[in-house]
Amino acid sequence: LLLNKINKIMNKKIKNKNITFLGVTFKPGTDDMRESSSLKMIPALARKGAHISYYEPTGKKKEFQSKNINFFENIKDACKSADLIIIHTEWNEFKQLNFKKLVGKKNFKIYDLRNLYSKKKMAKDKIKYFGVGR
């Protein structure tokens, strides 16, 4: 279901796109990967030819060792040149980001799986924003 939504957001153009995940764990405050939707999403997107970057406060995950999947030690490097940013886990450090500064290009999208941001604020900032269930 989430992959269908990502496909739609990206106009079915996933191959060679830079997709960044902010958080990959099941929930904030833990390094627990059990039941995390990122375990299915990231490999599926990589198989479709996407270049996956991720930043996770608890560090690199052994579950994501593939040539198309890269861990970054900080948010800025992970988000640089992203076509799509997926906010996967609601860590506090993801709640006040300046996405325009982080990404460094105009045409990118945000898919917020935790609804951390206001749709109105994103529209005001001219960012293409999609929240779950909105």
Beta strands, then each sheet from edge to edge (+ up, - down):
strand 1: 18-22
strand 2: 51-55
strand 3: 69-71
strand 4: 84-87
strand 5: 109-112
strand 6: 128-131
sheet 1: 3+ 2+ 1+ 4+ 5+ 6+
end
